Amino acid sequence: MKLFFITTILCLMACEPKSTSQYEVNKIPVGTLEITGRGDSPAWESAAVLTDFIYPWREDSPPPTAFRALWDGEYFYFLYRATDPLIITPQGGEPEKDVLGSDRVEIFFKANDKMDPYYTLELDALGRIFDAECRFYRQVDPAWAWPEGQLQLHASQDEKGYTVEGAISIGSLKQLGMLQGNRLLAGLYRGEYLPKADGTTETRWISWIRPDSEKPDFHIPSSFGALILQE
């Protein structure tokens, strides 16, 4: 009987779903946060600071990344601060494609683990956006765009790195089916580019959560956490 009891407990523990990393999004009064791209609004002082970013596929530590989020009932606001002494932002091609070769931060949204659909926002240090509607696995529609007028984005650079600041309407998140009650299932990532001697660049991927993948891949359910909108 004792052996059966222990075995049952171990089985239950093994069968429990893995806990999801969570970040609490504090609520602020409407009209108290202005998006400038510098992250200098006093309202950001009321946001929790998330710095738990890692190299999921490297042994060393990444350059610091800080994420903050707030909401006011009308908009979901987010702020990335990326330490980066050498910012790479290619220009001259198609703007959205240039984003994919730039130092950037990213935020993905999914409604559930089916990821059908899910949405990607890839945001570089110049304030350019690559947005796409996707379906599992990696069926990306780059022609899709976030609902018009429902996304604001600004960015700035200084000697220490870059800042990306954005606002997404709550209405658009509901319209796309991404807001589940008070939860946004989101992936928070960063692409860090380093120049190589041959003139190309090396990409190092940074993430809030360690995805369940042996190779770099954020387009899977396990790379997402939960942003909890507080009242």
Residue frames as a rotation matrix with the C-alpha (Angstrom) as fourth column:
MET 1
0.568 0.823 0.000 0.00
0.823 -0.568 0.000 0.00
0.000 0.000 -1.000 0.00
LYS 2
0.454 -0.475 -0.754 2.81
0.167 -0.786 0.595 2.39
-0.875 -0.396 -0.277 0.93
LEU 3
-0.636 -0.718 0.282 4.62
0.364 0.043 0.930 1.69
-0.680 0.695 0.234 -2.35
PHE 4
-0.159 0.687 0.709 1.37
0.979 0.019 0.201 2.26
0.125 0.727 -0.676 -4.29
PHE 5
0.743 0.458 -0.488 0.82
0.571 -0.814 0.104 5.59
-0.350 -0.356 -0.866 -2.50
ILE 6
0.008 -0.836 -0.549 4.35
0.046 -0.548 0.835 6.82
-0.999 -0.031 0.034 -3.28
THR 7
-0.698 -0.253 0.670 4.06
0.614 0.269 0.742 5.71
-0.368 0.929 -0.032 -6.91
THR 8
0.246 0.898 0.365 0.73
0.967 -0.252 -0.030 7.52
0.065 0.360 -0.931 -7.27
ILE 9
0.660 -0.063 -0.749 2.14
0.268 -0.911 0.312 10.75
-0.702 -0.407 -0.584 -5.84
LEU 10
-0.408 -0.902 -0.142 5.16
0.092 -0.196 0.976 10.61
-0.909 0.385 0.163 -8.16
CYS 11
-0.493 0.307 0.814 2.89
0.865 0.275 0.420 10.00
-0.095 0.911 -0.401 -11.12
LEU 12
0.614 0.784 -0.092 0.68
0.780 -0.620 -0.087 12.96
-0.125 -0.018 -0.992 -10.24
MET 13
0.351 -0.575 -0.739 3.73
0.042 -0.779 0.626 15.18
-0.936 -0.250 -0.249 -9.89
ALA 14
-0.675 -0.669 0.312 5.05
0.294 0.143 0.945 14.06
-0.676 0.730 0.100 -13.25
CYS 15
-0.324 0.641 0.695 1.69
0.944 0.174 0.280 14.55
0.058 0.747 -0.662 -14.94
GLU 16
0.405 0.467 -0.786 1.14
0.556 -0.808 -0.194 18.08
-0.725 -0.359 -0.587 -13.67
PRO 17
0.726 -0.146 0.672 1.57
0.568 -0.423 -0.706 20.75
0.387 0.894 -0.224 -16.35
LYS 18
-0.364 -0.919 -0.155 4.71
0.905 -0.309 -0.290 22.80
0.219 -0.246 0.944 -16.17
SER 19
0.276 0.432 -0.859 4.22
0.660 -0.735 -0.158 26.12
-0.699 -0.523 -0.488 -14.40
THR 20
0.369 -0.070 0.927 4.06
0.808 -0.469 -0.358 29.14
0.459 0.881 -0.116 -16.69
SER 21
-0.661 -0.629 -0.409 6.27
0.740 -0.638 -0.214 32.11
-0.126 -0.444 0.887 -15.96
GLN 22
0.417 0.885 0.208 4.13
0.881 -0.450 0.148 35.14
0.225 0.121 -0.967 -15.18
TYR 23
-0.842 -0.537 0.055 4.58
0.515 -0.829 -0.216 38.89
0.162 -0.153 0.975 -15.13
GLU 24
0.045 0.889 -0.455 2.06
0.909 -0.226 -0.351 41.20
-0.415 -0.398 -0.818 -13.46
VAL 25
-0.569 -0.120 0.813 1.00
0.608 -0.727 0.319 44.18
0.553 0.676 0.487 -15.56
ASN 26
-0.562 0.323 -0.761 0.00
0.635 -0.421 -0.647 46.99
-0.530 -0.848 0.031 -13.21
LYS 27
0.174 0.744 0.645 -2.89
0.945 -0.311 0.104 49.29
0.278 0.591 -0.757 -14.08
ILE 28
-0.803 -0.408 -0.434 -2.55
0.492 -0.865 -0.097 53.07
-0.336 -0.291 0.896 -14.38
PRO 29
0.112 0.869 -0.482 -5.12
0.216 -0.494 -0.842 55.84
-0.970 -0.010 -0.242 -14.93
VAL 30
0.430 0.137 0.892 -6.03
0.895 0.065 -0.441 56.61
-0.118 0.989 -0.094 -18.54
GLY 31
0.816 -0.064 0.574 -3.90
0.255 -0.852 -0.457 59.33
0.518 0.519 -0.679 -20.08
THR 32
0.870 -0.489 0.065 -0.96
-0.279 -0.380 0.882 59.15
-0.407 -0.785 -0.467 -17.68
LEU 33
0.058 -0.883 0.465 1.59
0.321 0.458 0.829 57.54
-0.945 0.101 0.310 -20.02
GLU 34
0.749 0.073 -0.658 3.02
-0.533 -0.523 -0.665 59.20
-0.393 0.849 -0.353 -23.14
ILE 35
0.619 -0.516 0.592 4.92
0.608 0.792 0.055 57.02
-0.498 0.326 0.804 -25.61
THR 36
0.746 -0.411 -0.524 8.12
-0.507 -0.861 -0.047 58.85
-0.432 0.301 -0.850 -26.62
GLY 37
0.792 -0.517 -0.325 10.57
0.070 0.606 -0.792 56.04
0.606 0.605 0.516 -27.37
ARG 38
-0.191 -0.890 0.415 12.77
-0.439 -0.301 -0.847 57.14
0.878 -0.344 -0.334 -24.49
GLY 39
0.085 0.302 -0.949 10.88
0.621 0.729 0.288 55.42
0.779 -0.614 -0.125 -21.67
ASP 40
-0.827 -0.553 0.104 10.98
0.313 -0.605 -0.732 58.64
0.468 -0.573 0.673 -19.69
SER 41
0.043 0.907 0.420 7.37
-0.288 -0.391 0.874 58.87
0.957 -0.159 0.244 -18.55
PRO 42
-0.588 -0.237 0.773 7.06
-0.788 -0.045 -0.614 58.91
0.180 -0.970 -0.160 -14.72
ALA 43
0.484 0.867 0.115 4.27
-0.875 0.476 0.091 56.34
0.024 -0.144 0.989 -15.10
TRP 44
0.361 -0.393 -0.846 6.88
-0.254 0.831 -0.495 53.64
0.897 0.394 0.200 -15.79
GLU 45
-0.609 -0.615 0.501 8.00
-0.626 -0.015 -0.780 53.88
0.487 -0.789 -0.375 -12.17
SER 46
-0.006 0.701 0.713 4.86
-0.914 0.286 -0.289 51.93
-0.407 -0.653 0.639 -11.23
ALA 47
0.699 0.228 -0.677 5.76
-0.581 0.734 -0.352 49.00
0.416 0.640 0.646 -13.49
ALA 48
0.689 -0.501 0.524 7.54
-0.072 0.672 0.737 45.86
-0.721 -0.545 0.427 -12.34
VAL 49
0.256 -0.705 -0.662 10.93
-0.962 -0.253 -0.103 45.43
-0.095 0.663 -0.743 -14.01
LEU 50
0.906 0.051 0.421 11.58
-0.017 0.996 -0.085 42.07
-0.424 0.070 0.903 -15.67
THR 51
0.305 -0.881 -0.360 15.27
-0.946 -0.325 -0.005 41.31
-0.113 0.342 -0.933 -16.20
ASP 52
0.092 -0.231 0.969 15.19
-0.328 0.911 0.248 37.50
-0.940 -0.341 0.008 -16.28
PHE 53
0.844 0.133 -0.520 16.44
-0.534 0.108 -0.839 37.21
-0.056 0.985 0.162 -19.85
ILE 54
0.227 -0.724 0.652 18.81
-0.189 0.624 0.758 34.43
-0.955 -0.295 0.004 -20.86
TYR 55
-0.315 -0.341 -0.886 20.68
-0.945 0.196 0.261 32.89
0.085 0.919 -0.384 -23.76
PRO 56
0.605 0.611 0.510 18.63
-0.682 0.728 -0.062 29.68
-0.410 -0.311 0.858 -24.08
TRP 57
0.977 -0.201 0.073 21.16
0.207 0.804 -0.558 28.07
0.053 0.560 0.827 -26.42
ARG 58
0.161 -0.962 0.221 24.44
-0.085 -0.237 -0.968 29.41
0.983 0.137 -0.120 -25.04
GLU 59
0.206 -0.168 -0.964 26.29
0.859 0.503 0.096 28.90
0.469 -0.848 0.248 -21.76
ASP 60
-0.800 -0.586 -0.127 27.33
0.578 -0.697 -0.425 32.51
0.161 -0.413 0.896 -21.17
SER 61
-0.121 0.753 -0.647 25.24
0.683 -0.409 -0.605 35.46
-0.720 -0.515 -0.465 -20.00
PRO 62
0.108 0.226 0.968 23.57
0.933 -0.358 -0.021 37.86
0.342 0.906 -0.250 -22.45
PRO 63
-0.877 -0.292 0.382 23.79
0.195 -0.942 -0.274 41.65
0.440 -0.166 0.883 -22.39
PRO 64
-0.756 0.595 -0.273 21.18
0.302 -0.053 -0.952 43.08
-0.581 -0.802 -0.139 -19.99
THR 65
-0.666 0.692 0.279 17.60
0.138 -0.254 0.957 43.43
0.733 0.676 0.073 -21.19
ALA 66
-0.868 0.454 -0.203 14.82
0.150 -0.149 -0.977 45.02
-0.474 -0.879 0.061 -19.13
PHE 67
-0.620 0.757 0.207 11.10
0.351 0.031 0.936 44.77
0.702 0.653 -0.285 -19.90
ARG 68
-0.852 0.488 -0.191 8.22
0.005 -0.357 -0.934 46.70
-0.524 -0.797 0.301 -18.37
ALA 69
-0.653 0.718 0.242 4.50
0.405 0.061 0.912 46.69
0.640 0.694 -0.331 -19.10
LEU 70
-0.821 0.521 -0.234 1.47
-0.034 -0.454 -0.891 48.66
-0.571 -0.723 0.390 -17.94
TRP 71
-0.617 0.668 0.415 -2.15
0.634 0.110 0.766 49.02
0.466 0.736 -0.491 -19.00
ASP 72
-0.957 0.273 -0.098 -4.94
-0.170 -0.801 -0.574 51.54
-0.235 -0.533 0.813 -18.47
GLY 73
-0.154 0.946 0.285 -8.05
0.163 0.309 -0.937 49.74
-0.975 -0.098 -0.202 -19.72
GLU 74
0.785 0.404 -0.470 -7.63
-0.336 -0.360 -0.871 51.20
-0.521 0.841 -0.146 -23.21
TYR 75
0.561 -0.681 -0.471 -4.02
-0.584 0.077 -0.808 50.32
0.587 0.728 -0.354 -24.07
PHE 76
0.858 -0.513 -0.030 -1.39
0.429 0.682 0.592 47.74
-0.283 -0.520 0.806 -23.21
TYR 77
0.773 -0.635 -0.014 1.96
-0.598 -0.720 -0.351 49.50
0.213 0.280 -0.936 -22.94
PHE 78
0.821 -0.571 -0.015 5.39
0.543 0.772 0.332 47.87
-0.177 -0.281 0.943 -23.14
LEU 79
0.754 -0.657 -0.006 8.95
-0.654 -0.750 -0.104 49.10
0.064 0.083 -0.995 -22.77
TYR 80
0.774 -0.631 -0.052 12.20
0.630 0.776 -0.042 47.35
0.067 0.000 0.998 -23.64
ARG 81
0.714 -0.699 -0.051 15.60
-0.686 -0.711 0.154 48.66
-0.143 -0.075 -0.987 -22.64
ALA 82
0.912 -0.401 0.082 18.44
0.407 0.868 -0.285 46.76
0.043 0.294 0.955 -24.35
THR 83
0.467 -0.851 -0.242 22.08
-0.365 -0.434 0.824 47.26
-0.805 -0.297 -0.513 -23.42
ASP 84
0.638 -0.220 0.738 24.00
0.709 0.542 -0.451 47.19
-0.301 0.811 0.502 -26.69
PRO 85
0.137 -0.665 -0.734 27.26
0.086 -0.731 0.677 49.10
-0.987 -0.156 -0.043 -27.33
LEU 86
-0.863 -0.412 -0.293 27.20
-0.266 -0.124 0.956 48.29
-0.430 0.903 -0.003 -31.07
ILE 87
0.044 0.990 0.135 23.74
-0.108 0.139 -0.984 48.62
-0.993 0.029 0.113 -32.60
ILE 88
-0.928 -0.319 0.195 23.28
0.114 0.254 0.961 47.06
-0.356 0.913 -0.199 -36.05
THR 89
0.116 0.985 -0.125 20.41
0.138 -0.141 -0.980 48.38
-0.984 0.096 -0.153 -38.16
PRO 90
-0.749 -0.432 0.503 20.86
0.520 0.087 0.850 47.69
-0.411 0.898 0.159 -41.89
GLN 91
0.183 0.773 -0.607 19.09
-0.046 -0.610 -0.791 50.07
-0.982 0.172 -0.076 -44.25
GLY 92
-0.530 -0.382 -0.757 18.57
-0.690 -0.325 0.647 50.35
-0.493 0.865 -0.091 -47.96
GLY 93
-0.966 0.257 -0.040 16.46
0.190 0.803 0.565 47.31
0.177 0.538 -0.824 -48.65
GLU 94
-0.027 0.995 0.099 12.81
0.092 -0.096 0.991 46.72
0.995 0.036 -0.089 -47.88
PRO 95
-0.222 -0.140 0.965 12.15
-0.781 -0.567 -0.262 48.20
0.584 -0.811 0.017 -44.41
GLU 96
0.702 0.542 0.463 10.37
-0.712 0.545 0.442 45.14
-0.012 -0.640 0.768 -42.99
LYS 97
0.825 -0.452 -0.338 13.10
0.306 0.862 -0.404 42.80
0.474 0.230 0.850 -44.24
ASP 98
-0.089 -0.882 0.462 15.78
-0.157 -0.446 -0.881 45.10
0.984 -0.151 -0.098 -42.85
VAL 99
0.348 0.293 0.891 14.19
-0.901 -0.159 0.404 44.67
0.260 -0.943 0.209 -39.41
LEU 100
0.992 0.127 0.013 14.93
-0.126 0.964 0.233 40.94
0.017 -0.232 0.972 -39.57
GLY 101
0.364 -0.929 -0.074 18.64
0.656 0.312 -0.687 41.69
0.661 0.201 0.723 -39.90
SER 102
-0.016 -0.289 0.957 18.69
-0.316 -0.907 -0.279 44.33
0.949 -0.307 -0.077 -37.16
ASP 103
-0.945 -0.164 -0.284 19.24
0.252 0.190 -0.949 44.37
0.209 -0.968 -0.139 -33.43
ARG 104
-0.329 0.919 0.219 15.70
-0.478 -0.362 0.801 44.12
0.815 0.159 0.558 -32.17
VAL 105
-0.843 0.271 0.465 13.27
-0.339 0.405 -0.849 43.10
-0.418 -0.873 -0.250 -29.47
GLU 106
-0.678 0.608 -0.414 10.20
-0.198 0.391 0.899 40.98
0.708 0.691 -0.145 -30.05
ILE 107
-0.640 0.575 0.510 6.85
-0.508 0.182 -0.842 40.22
-0.577 -0.798 0.176 -28.53
PHE 108
-0.806 0.419 -0.417 4.67
-0.108 0.589 0.801 37.32
0.582 0.691 -0.430 -29.74
PHE 109
-0.417 0.750 0.514 1.05
-0.836 -0.095 -0.540 36.67
-0.356 -0.655 0.667 -28.75
LYS 110
-0.812 0.289 -0.507 -0.89
-0.049 0.832 0.553 33.41
0.582 0.474 -0.661 -28.79
ALA 111
0.064 0.901 0.429 -4.37
-0.858 -0.169 0.484 32.47
0.509 -0.399 0.763 -27.57
ASN 112
0.758 0.155 0.633 -3.46
-0.478 0.793 0.378 28.86
-0.443 -0.589 0.676 -26.75
ASP 113
-0.125 -0.908 0.399 -0.93
-0.325 0.417 0.849 26.15
-0.937 -0.023 -0.347 -27.52
LYS 114
0.447 0.307 0.840 -2.52
0.670 0.508 -0.542 25.40
-0.593 0.805 0.021 -30.88
MET 115
-0.365 -0.626 -0.690 -1.06
0.083 -0.760 0.645 28.73
-0.927 0.178 0.329 -32.04
ASP 116
-0.752 0.221 0.622 -3.61
0.658 0.186 0.730 28.95
0.045 0.957 -0.285 -34.82
PRO 117
0.517 -0.755 0.404 -3.13
0.311 -0.274 -0.910 31.81
0.798 0.596 0.093 -35.24
TYR 118
0.386 -0.412 -0.825 -0.43
0.781 -0.330 0.530 33.63
-0.491 -0.849 0.195 -33.33
TYR 119
0.909 0.030 0.416 1.02
0.262 -0.816 -0.515 37.08
0.324 0.578 -0.749 -33.94
THR 120
0.126 -0.949 -0.288 4.56
0.979 0.071 0.193 38.41
-0.162 -0.306 0.938 -34.02
LEU 121
0.987 -0.017 0.161 5.88
0.009 -0.987 -0.160 41.92
0.162 0.159 -0.974 -33.49
GLU 122
0.250 -0.965 -0.079 9.60
0.956 0.233 0.176 42.35
-0.152 -0.119 0.981 -34.18
LEU 123
0.961 0.264 0.086 10.78
0.259 -0.963 0.071 45.85
0.101 -0.046 -0.994 -33.33
ASP 124
0.211 -0.976 0.045 14.21
0.879 0.170 -0.445 47.27
0.426 0.133 0.895 -34.08
ALA 125
-0.193 -0.434 -0.880 16.29
0.858 -0.510 0.064 50.08
-0.476 -0.742 0.471 -32.63
LEU 126
-0.989 -0.080 0.128 15.08
0.138 -0.822 0.553 52.50
0.061 0.564 0.823 -35.32
GLY 127
-0.491 0.871 -0.034 11.43
-0.403 -0.261 -0.877 51.94
-0.773 -0.417 0.479 -34.42
ARG 128
-0.426 0.323 -0.845 10.72
-0.846 0.190 0.499 49.82
0.322 0.927 0.192 -37.50
ILE 129
-0.037 0.570 0.821 8.25
-0.695 0.576 -0.430 46.95
-0.718 -0.587 0.375 -37.28
PHE 130
-0.737 0.074 -0.672 7.99
-0.454 0.682 0.574 43.50
0.501 0.728 -0.469 -38.80
ASP 131
-0.378 0.686 0.622 4.53
-0.688 0.241 -0.684 42.24
-0.619 -0.687 0.380 -37.90
ALA 132
-0.690 0.103 -0.717 2.96
-0.530 0.604 0.596 39.02
0.494 0.791 -0.362 -39.09
GLU 133
0.389 0.775 0.499 0.06
-0.889 0.458 -0.018 36.66
-0.243 -0.436 0.867 -38.59
CYS 134
-0.601 -0.697 -0.391 1.33
-0.744 0.667 -0.045 33.10
0.292 0.264 -0.919 -38.21
ARG 135
0.703 0.703 0.108 0.09
-0.698 0.654 0.290 29.58
0.133 -0.279 0.951 -37.83
PHE 136
0.046 -0.690 0.723 1.87
-0.657 0.524 0.542 26.64
-0.753 -0.500 -0.429 -36.31
TYR 137
0.463 -0.790 -0.401 4.36
0.597 -0.056 0.800 25.64
-0.655 -0.610 0.446 -37.52
ARG 138
-0.423 -0.740 -0.523 6.11
0.204 -0.640 0.741 28.77
-0.883 0.207 0.422 -38.88
GLN 139
-0.146 0.457 0.877 3.45
0.981 -0.045 0.187 29.54
0.125 0.888 -0.442 -41.47
VAL 140
-0.364 -0.174 -0.915 4.18
0.505 -0.862 -0.037 33.26
-0.782 -0.476 0.402 -41.56
ASP 141
0.357 0.512 0.781 2.15
0.922 -0.325 -0.208 35.83
0.148 0.795 -0.589 -43.50
PRO 142
-0.536 -0.679 -0.501 4.41
0.754 -0.652 0.077 38.91
-0.379 -0.336 0.862 -43.71
ALA 143
-0.689 0.335 0.643 1.78
0.329 -0.645 0.689 40.82
0.646 0.686 0.334 -45.73
TRP 144
0.356 0.833 -0.423 -0.50
0.778 -0.013 0.628 40.93
0.518 -0.553 -0.653 -42.69
ALA 145
-0.611 -0.517 0.599 -0.43
0.080 -0.793 -0.603 44.12
0.788 -0.321 0.526 -40.60
TRP 146
-0.737 0.342 -0.583 -1.62
0.631 0.037 -0.775 44.93
-0.243 -0.939 -0.243 -37.10
PRO 147
0.277 0.927 0.254 -5.06
0.961 -0.271 -0.058 46.62
0.015 0.260 -0.965 -37.26
GLU 148
-0.252 -0.446 0.858 -4.54
0.603 -0.767 -0.222 50.16
0.757 0.461 0.462 -38.50
GLY 149
-0.029 0.163 0.986 -4.19
-0.380 -0.914 0.140 52.82
0.925 -0.370 0.089 -35.84
GLN 150
0.880 0.474 0.009 -4.11
-0.223 0.396 0.891 50.26
0.419 -0.786 0.455 -33.00
LEU 151
0.558 -0.779 -0.285 -0.35
0.822 0.472 0.320 50.08
-0.115 -0.412 0.904 -32.50
GLN 152
0.902 -0.377 0.208 2.04
-0.337 -0.919 -0.206 52.91
0.269 0.116 -0.956 -31.62
LEU 153
0.645 -0.751 -0.139 5.81
0.751 0.589 0.298 52.46
-0.142 -0.297 0.944 -31.54
HIS 154
0.821 -0.520 0.236 8.78
-0.419 -0.829 -0.370 54.73
0.388 0.205 -0.899 -30.89
ALA 155
0.684 -0.677 -0.271 12.45
0.729 0.651 0.212 53.97
0.033 -0.342 0.939 -30.31
SER 156
0.838 -0.518 0.170 15.64
-0.507 -0.855 -0.104 55.79
0.199 0.001 -0.980 -29.37
GLN 157
0.566 -0.747 -0.350 19.36
0.633 0.665 -0.396 55.06
0.529 0.002 0.849 -29.07
ASP 158
0.844 -0.451 0.289 22.16
-0.534 -0.751 0.387 56.26
0.042 -0.482 -0.875 -26.81
GLU 159
-0.027 -0.979 -0.200 25.73
-0.896 0.113 -0.429 55.28
0.442 0.167 -0.881 -25.98
LYS 160
-0.559 -0.190 0.807 24.58
-0.687 0.650 -0.324 52.36
-0.463 -0.736 -0.494 -23.83
GLY 161
-0.800 0.327 0.503 22.00
0.445 0.885 0.133 50.79
-0.402 0.331 -0.854 -26.11
TYR 162
-0.811 0.571 0.125 18.46
-0.206 -0.478 0.854 51.31
0.548 0.667 0.506 -27.30
THR 163
-0.728 0.679 0.094 14.92
-0.078 0.054 -0.995 51.70
-0.681 -0.732 0.014 -26.02
VAL 164
-0.806 0.590 -0.034 11.72
0.052 0.129 0.990 50.50
0.589 0.797 -0.135 -27.68
GLU 165
-0.814 0.574 -0.088 8.40
-0.040 -0.207 -0.977 51.72
-0.579 -0.792 0.192 -26.34
GLY 166
-0.858 0.510 -0.067 4.96
-0.010 0.115 0.993 50.77
0.514 0.853 -0.094 -27.61
ALA 167
-0.578 0.783 0.230 1.22
-0.498 -0.116 -0.859 50.89
-0.646 -0.612 0.457 -27.02
ILE 168
-0.917 0.359 -0.171 -1.28
0.093 0.612 0.786 48.32
0.387 0.705 -0.594 -28.31
SER 169
-0.359 0.853 0.379 -5.00
-0.864 -0.458 0.211 48.94
0.354 -0.252 0.901 -28.03
ILE 170
-0.686 0.231 0.690 -6.89
-0.344 0.733 -0.587 46.53
-0.641 -0.640 -0.424 -25.80
GLY 171
0.374 0.902 -0.218 -9.59
-0.597 0.054 -0.800 46.53
-0.710 0.429 0.558 -28.48
SER 172
0.268 -0.332 -0.904 -7.21
-0.891 0.273 -0.364 45.07
0.368 0.903 -0.223 -31.08
LEU 173
-0.810 -0.566 0.154 -5.98
-0.577 0.721 -0.384 42.38
0.106 -0.400 -0.911 -28.68
LYS 174
-0.305 0.800 0.517 -9.59
-0.283 0.442 -0.851 41.37
-0.909 -0.406 0.092 -28.09
GLN 175
0.493 0.504 -0.709 -10.39
-0.785 -0.094 -0.612 41.56
-0.375 0.859 0.349 -31.80
LEU 176
-0.075 -0.645 -0.761 -7.52
-0.823 0.471 -0.318 39.17
0.563 0.602 -0.566 -32.56
GLY 177
0.776 0.501 -0.384 -8.57
-0.210 0.778 0.592 36.84
0.595 -0.378 0.709 -29.73
MET 178
-0.126 -0.951 -0.283 -5.32
0.178 0.259 -0.949 37.25
0.976 -0.170 0.136 -27.82
LEU 179
-0.671 -0.062 0.739 -6.73
-0.647 -0.439 -0.624 38.63
0.363 -0.896 0.254 -24.55
GLN 180
-0.193 0.544 -0.817 -8.14
0.263 0.831 0.490 35.78
0.945 -0.120 -0.304 -22.47
GLY 181
0.649 0.429 -0.628 -9.87
0.733 -0.133 0.667 37.35
0.203 -0.893 -0.401 -19.48
ASN 182
0.916 -0.392 -0.090 -7.01
-0.327 -0.856 0.401 39.21
-0.234 -0.337 -0.912 -17.84
ARG 183
0.234 -0.856 0.460 -4.23
0.137 0.498 0.856 37.12
-0.963 -0.137 0.234 -19.43
LEU 184
0.731 -0.207 -0.650 -2.03
-0.682 -0.218 -0.698 37.72
0.003 0.954 -0.301 -22.42
LEU 185
0.658 -0.572 0.489 0.07
0.383 0.814 0.437 34.72
-0.648 -0.100 0.755 -23.40
ALA 186
0.921 -0.338 -0.193 3.21
-0.384 -0.707 -0.594 36.36
0.065 0.621 -0.781 -24.70
GLY 187
0.517 -0.855 0.027 6.74
0.854 0.518 0.043 35.53
-0.051 0.001 0.999 -25.73
LEU 188
0.932 -0.294 -0.211 9.39
-0.256 -0.948 0.187 38.15
-0.255 -0.120 -0.960 -24.93
TYR 189
0.555 -0.721 0.415 12.57
0.782 0.622 0.036 37.91
-0.284 0.305 0.909 -26.96
ARG 190
0.631 -0.442 -0.638 15.57
-0.449 -0.878 0.163 39.78
-0.632 0.183 -0.753 -28.32
GLY 191
0.797 -0.456 0.396 17.81
0.603 0.551 -0.577 39.28
0.045 0.699 0.714 -31.34
GLU 192
0.619 -0.678 -0.395 21.40
-0.241 -0.643 0.727 40.43
-0.747 -0.355 -0.562 -30.75
TYR 193
0.925 -0.290 0.244 23.62
0.327 0.283 -0.902 40.84
0.192 0.914 0.357 -33.81
LEU 194
0.488 -0.850 -0.198 27.42
-0.080 -0.270 0.959 40.85
-0.869 -0.453 -0.200 -33.65
PRO 195
0.707 -0.270 -0.653 29.75
-0.706 -0.226 -0.671 41.64
0.034 0.936 -0.350 -36.57
LYS 196
0.722 -0.509 0.469 32.11
0.345 0.852 0.393 38.90
-0.600 -0.122 0.791 -37.79
ALA 197
-0.153 -0.921 -0.360 35.52
-0.042 -0.358 0.933 39.26
-0.987 0.157 0.016 -39.39
ASP 198
-0.690 -0.114 0.715 34.18
0.636 0.378 0.673 38.14
-0.347 0.919 -0.188 -42.78
GLY 199
-0.953 0.303 0.024 31.70
-0.264 -0.864 0.429 41.02
0.151 0.402 0.903 -42.90
THR 200
-0.180 0.919 -0.351 28.65
0.172 0.381 0.909 38.95
0.969 0.103 -0.226 -41.94
THR 201
-0.243 0.161 0.957 26.88
-0.876 -0.460 -0.145 38.97
0.417 -0.873 0.253 -38.59
GLU 202
-0.815 0.032 -0.579 26.34
0.257 0.915 -0.311 36.40
0.520 -0.403 -0.753 -35.87
THR 203
0.004 0.897 0.443 22.88
-0.514 -0.378 0.770 36.18
0.858 -0.231 0.460 -34.33
ARG 204
-0.924 -0.191 -0.332 22.45
0.188 0.531 -0.826 35.44
0.334 -0.826 -0.455 -30.63
TRP 205
-0.095 0.991 0.090 18.92
0.031 -0.087 0.996 34.82
0.995 0.097 -0.023 -29.39
ILE 206
-0.976 -0.166 0.138 17.75
-0.102 -0.209 -0.973 36.05
0.190 -0.964 0.187 -26.00
SER 207
-0.177 0.961 -0.214 14.52
0.082 0.231 0.970 35.03
0.981 0.154 -0.120 -24.26
TRP 208
-0.041 0.326 0.945 12.53
-0.933 -0.350 0.080 35.49
0.357 -0.878 0.318 -21.06
ILE 209
0.575 0.372 0.729 11.84
-0.606 0.792 0.074 31.75
-0.550 -0.484 0.680 -20.95
ARG 210
-0.622 -0.783 0.014 13.94
-0.613 0.497 0.614 28.75
-0.488 0.373 -0.789 -21.95
PRO 211
0.303 0.796 -0.523 11.96
-0.953 0.259 -0.158 27.07
0.009 0.547 0.837 -24.75
ASP 212
0.289 -0.105 0.952 11.76
-0.256 0.949 0.183 23.30
-0.922 -0.297 0.247 -24.96
SER 213
0.999 -0.039 -0.026 13.94
-0.018 0.184 -0.983 23.08
0.043 0.982 0.183 -28.05
GLU 214
0.425 -0.904 0.040 17.51
0.677 0.347 0.649 21.98
-0.601 -0.249 0.760 -28.65
LYS 215
-0.529 -0.567 0.631 17.96
0.843 -0.437 0.314 24.52
0.098 0.698 0.709 -31.45
PRO 216
-0.895 0.158 -0.417 16.99
-0.011 -0.942 -0.334 28.22
-0.446 -0.295 0.845 -31.54
ASP 217
-0.619 0.770 0.155 13.22
0.419 0.156 0.894 28.41
0.664 0.619 -0.419 -31.97
PHE 218
-0.935 0.354 -0.029 10.69
-0.186 -0.558 -0.809 30.84
-0.303 -0.751 0.587 -30.49
HIS 219
-0.412 0.813 -0.411 7.78
-0.851 -0.182 0.492 29.72
0.325 0.553 0.767 -32.69
ILE 220
-0.448 0.238 -0.862 6.73
0.253 0.958 0.133 26.98
0.857 -0.159 -0.490 -30.28
PRO 221
0.549 0.831 0.091 4.28
0.156 -0.209 0.965 26.96
0.821 -0.516 -0.244 -27.32
SER 222
0.550 -0.319 -0.771 6.94
0.829 0.318 0.460 26.51
0.098 -0.893 0.440 -24.63
SER 223
-0.537 -0.798 0.273 8.59
0.756 -0.599 -0.263 29.87
0.373 0.065 0.925 -25.38
PHE 224
-0.135 0.613 0.778 5.59
-0.029 -0.788 0.616 31.83
0.990 0.061 0.124 -24.05
GLY 225
-0.880 0.014 -0.475 4.74
0.475 0.069 -0.877 33.08
0.020 -0.998 -0.067 -20.58
ALA 226
0.129 0.989 0.079 1.72
0.913 -0.149 0.380 34.91
0.388 0.023 -0.922 -19.20
LEU 227
-0.904 -0.230 0.360 1.22
0.112 -0.941 -0.320 38.65
0.412 -0.249 0.876 -18.73
ILE 228
-0.243 0.828 -0.505 -1.45
0.957 0.288 0.013 39.14
0.156 -0.480 -0.863 -16.07
LEU 229
-0.452 0.171 0.876 -3.38
0.112 -0.963 0.245 42.42
0.885 0.209 0.416 -16.29
GLN 230
-0.695 0.108 -0.711 -4.00
0.719 0.123 -0.684 43.64
0.013 -0.987 -0.163 -12.73
GLU 231
0.240 0.832 0.500 -7.04
0.593 -0.534 0.603 45.65
0.769 0.152 -0.621 -11.62
